[in-house]
């Protein structure tokens, strides 16, 4: 039987200056880049997909552009798919954030809340719950799942899927996946049985 896939699509290039921290900051994406991403996706995505998107407008733009080309791909917002919230760091240049504050985050990478925002452990929990629902839905409906989301969510899925979370030890900064889809592109993950890990 064909393996079910989770497509994690990253929004198109956001309209924000280079070097700015913009996790949960609700910035818009470039309209032309969004339209081009939607055209690429409309050609390759299979039918029968279950579609969810981050409610941040850069993802909602892509969800709407894709549905205009593929009416079968209507999407609903899912707050579990938002990017990490960096609290008071949002909208600031990374170079303006104190080295001591960044060092404090990397030293306690899983449970520190950068800028007083969201910890990685909290983000992993919400993505893990969404991932479990995606597995169940894919196997029940016998179709793939599409998330229109963010680089950080793609990295969370990669961490949860590759087995490093299985022992329940929280991720360290030097273990965290660095690769993620470029803006307007995507990664695919097999939706097999849920691995046993310590994230609840």
Helices and strands as residue ranges (DSSP letters): E 5-10, H 31-44, E 50-53, H 57-69, G 71-73, E 76-77, G 79-81, G 87-89, G 94-96, H 99-107, G 114-116, H 120-141, E 145-149, H 151-161, G 173-175, E 186-190
